Amino acid sequence: MRYNVVVATHHKTGTVWMDGVFKSIAADLGARFVNLRDEQGRLKDLANSPFVLFCYDSDFGEHASLLDREDVRILHLIRDPRDVVISAMHYHKASRESWLHEPIPGYDNLTYQRALQKAPNRLARYIFEMENSSASTLRDMARWRYGRANCFEARYEDLRQDSALAHWARITAFLGLDVAEQALAHAFLERFPGLLQSLGYETSDAWVHELRRQEEPGVLSGLQQIALDHWDLIAKRARLPSKF
């Protein structure tokens, strides 16, 4: 590794996928893999050893100076905000993550998942998602400092369609992996193609087609219009405390 690597993602932008890929790459290259949220106490020890630092919400807070180190290269992964909202809604409606099942004080002990499930239709659930959990995700994507010379800005959609690993070749070269290390990364990706389909909320993309067939008239066009206007909605919500 010519550089230390920082991987920055967002909720529903391939976080589980990137975590698995770079955790394995770090182990095979003898680098330390550190999850920013889980192991903040270890960040002070990153000065003298090769490391892969992973942040699942791209919010580095007081540790943001790490991103400007000369020995660091960054992979930042984003996704179409409309798909983030759709994926998050379907995931939150059925996930077993503990926070989705914890009563929220002041809201009749209603949980996030129950509030989502109680919405009268899918359009209402999408709106609920945009006004709550996904709002912070999209705000984080908007607030990221784009244009860093040491950062490769990648899109989930490009990686998903990268069956020939051409995009991955550019990423691994940018991150400073040599030819042998790039081959190792690609070998891992080739052997786990299903990881992208196993993010925890769907086993395939079939639900998209079901959504198009089953959605009541006008809902999809309504969602599309809301998606076009979502940045105004997010900006307004940024000034208000989130319900959940």
C-alpha positions in Angstrom: 0.0 0.0 0.0 1.5 3.3 -1.1 -1.2 5.2 0.8 -3.4 4.7 3.8 -7.0 4.3 2.7 -10.2 5.9 3.9 -13.5 4.5 2.8 -16.5 6.8 3.2 -20.0 5.6 2.5 -23.6 6.5 3.3 -26.6 4.5 4.4 -27.9 2.4 1.5 -24.9 3.3 -0.8 -23.2 -0.1 -0.6 -22.0 0.2 3.0 -22.1 -3.5 3.8 -20.5 -4.3 0.5 -17.6 -1.9 1.0 -17.2 -3.0 4.6 -16.8 -6.6 3.6 -14.5 -5.8 0.7 -12.1 -3.5 2.4 -12.0 -5.5 5.7 -10.8 -8.5 3.7 -8.3 -6.4 1.6 -6.9 -4.9 4.8 -6.4 -8.3 6.4 -4.7 -9.7 3.3 -2.4 -6.7 3.0 -1.5 -6.7 6.7 -3.1 -3.3 7.2 -5.2 -2.3 10.3 -8.9 -2.0 9.6 -10.6 0.5 11.8 -14.3 1.4 11.9 -14.5 5.0 12.8 -17.8 4.7 14.8 -16.9 1.5 16.7 -13.2 2.1 17.4 -12.6 5.9 18.0 -10.1 5.1 20.7 -7.8 3.5 18.1 -7.6 6.5 15.8 -4.7 8.0 17.8 -2.7 4.9 16.9 -3.0 5.4 13.1 0.2 7.6 12.8 2.8 4.9 12.1 1.0 1.9 10.6 -0.8 1.2 7.3 -4.5 1.4 7.8 -7.9 1.2 6.2 -10.3 3.5 7.9 -14.0 2.9 7.3 -16.8 5.5 8.0 -20.4 4.4 7.1 -21.9 7.9 7.2 -19.0 10.0 5.8 -19.2 12.2 8.9 -15.7 12.4 10.4 -16.4 15.1 12.9 -13.4 16.0 15.0 -11.3 13.6 13.0 -11.8 15.3 9.7 -8.2 16.4 9.6 -7.3 12.7 8.7 -8.8 13.3 5.3 -6.2 16.0 4.5 -3.2 13.9 5.4 -0.7 13.6 2.5 -0.4 9.8 3.1 -4.2 9.2 2.7 -6.3 8.4 -0.3 -10.1 8.4 0.0 -12.9 6.4 -1.7 -16.2 8.2 -1.3 -19.3 6.3 -2.4 -22.7 8.0 -3.1 -25.9 6.8 -4.7 -28.9 8.4 -6.5 -30.8 10.1 -3.7 -34.1 8.8 -5.0 -32.9 5.2 -4.9 -31.5 5.9 -1.4 -35.0 6.8 -0.2 -36.7 3.9 -1.9 -34.1 1.4 -0.6 -34.2 2.8 2.9 -37.9 2.7 3.1 -38.1 -1.0 2.1 -35.2 -1.8 4.4 -36.6 0.0 7.5 -40.1 -1.5 6.9 -38.8 -5.0 7.6 -35.3 -4.8 9.2 -34.6 -6.2 12.6 -32.1 -3.5 13.5 -32.6 -2.7 17.1 -33.1 1.1 16.8 -36.1 0.5 14.5 -37.9 -1.3 17.3 -37.1 1.1 20.2 -40.0 3.3 21.4 -39.5 7.0 20.8 -40.2 9.1 23.9 -42.9 11.7 23.3 -44.6 9.8 20.4 -46.9 7.4 22.2 -44.0 4.9 22.4 -44.3 4.4 18.6 -41.2 2.9 17.0 -39.7 4.0 13.7 -40.7 0.8 12.0 -44.2 0.9 13.3 -44.7 4.5 12.3 -43.5 3.6 8.8 -45.7 0.6 8.5 -48.8 2.6 9.7 -48.5 5.0 6.7 -51.5 4.6 4.4 -49.6 3.9 1.2 -46.2 3.7 -0.3 -46.1 7.3 -1.3 -46.8 8.2 2.3 -44.0 5.9 3.5 -41.5 7.4 1.1 -42.4 10.9 2.4 -42.0 9.7 6.0 -38.6 8.3 5.1 -37.5 11.6 3.4 -38.7 13.5 6.4 -36.9 11.4 8.9 -34.0 8.9 8.6 -33.1 9.4 5.0 -33.1 13.2 5.5 -29.9 13.0 7.4 -28.3 10.6 4.9 -29.1 13.0 2.0 -27.9 16.0 4.0 -24.6 14.2 4.6 -24.2 13.5 0.9 -24.9 17.2 0.1 -22.5 18.5 2.8 -19.5 16.3 1.8 -16.6 18.4 0.6 -16.4 17.3 -3.1 -13.4 18.1 -5.3 -10.6 16.8 -3.0 -7.5 15.9 -5.0 -6.9 12.8 -2.9 -10.5 11.5 -3.2 -12.0 9.2 -5.8 -15.7 10.0 -6.0 -17.6 6.8 -6.9 -21.2 6.1 -7.6 -23.0 2.9 -6.4 -24.6 2.6 -9.8 -21.2 2.5 -11.6 -19.8 -0.2 -9.3 -23.0 -2.3 -9.6 -22.7 -2.4 -13.4 -18.9 -2.9 -13.4 -18.9 -6.6 -14.3 -15.5 -6.3 -16.0 -14.1 -4.5 -13.0 -12.8 -1.7 -15.2 -14.1 0.9 -12.7 -12.6 -1.0 -9.8 -9.2 -1.0 -11.6 -9.2 2.8 -11.7 -10.3 2.9 -8.0 -7.6 0.5 -6.8 -4.9 2.3 -8.8 -6.0 5.6 -7.4 -5.9 4.2 -3.9 -2.3 3.3 -4.4 -2.5 -0.5 -4.6 0.3 -2.0 -6.7 -0.4 -4.6 -9.4 -0.3 -7.6 -7.1 -2.5 -5.9 -4.5 -5.0 -4.8 -7.3 -5.2 -8.4 -8.5 -5.9 -9.5 -4.9 -8.8 -7.0 -4.6 -10.2 -8.0 -7.9 -10.0 -11.7 -7.0 -12.1 -11.0 -3.9 -14.7 -9.0 -5.8 -15.0 -11.7 -8.5 -15.6 -14.4 -5.9 -18.3 -12.5 -4.0 -20.6 -11.0 -6.7 -23.6 -11.7 -4.6 -22.6 -9.3 -1.9 -24.1 -6.4 -3.8 -27.4 -8.2 -3.7 -27.2 -9.1 -0.1 -27.3 -5.8 1.6 -29.9 -7.0 4.0 -33.1 -5.7 2.6 -33.7 -7.5 -0.7 -32.5 -10.7 -2.4 -32.8 -9.2 -5.9 -34.1 -6.2 -7.8 -37.5 -7.9 -8.4 -39.2 -5.5 -6.0 -38.5 -2.6 -8.3 -40.6 -4.3 -11.1 -43.3 -5.3 -8.6 -43.4 -1.6 -7.4 -44.0 -0.5 -11.0 -46.8 -3.1 -11.5 -48.6 -2.8 -8.2 -48.3 0.9 -7.3 -51.6 2.7 -7.4 -52.1 5.2 -10.2 -50.2 8.4 -9.8 -48.0 7.3 -7.0 -44.8 6.8 -9.0 -45.3 10.1 -10.8 -45.9 11.7 -7.4 -42.7 10.2 -6.0 -40.7 11.4 -9.0 -41.9 14.9 -8.5 -41.2 14.7 -4.7 -37.7 13.4 -5.6 -37.1 16.4 -7.8 -38.1 18.7 -5.0 -36.4 16.7 -2.2 -33.5 19.1 -1.7 -35.9 21.9 -0.7 -37.5 19.5 1.7 -34.2 18.4 3.1 -33.1 22.0 3.6 -36.2 22.8 5.6 -35.9 19.7 7.7 -32.2 20.5 8.4 -33.4 23.5 10.4 -35.8 21.4 12.5 -35.2 18.6 15.0 -35.9 15.2 13.5 -38.8 13.3 15.0 -36.8 10.0 14.8 
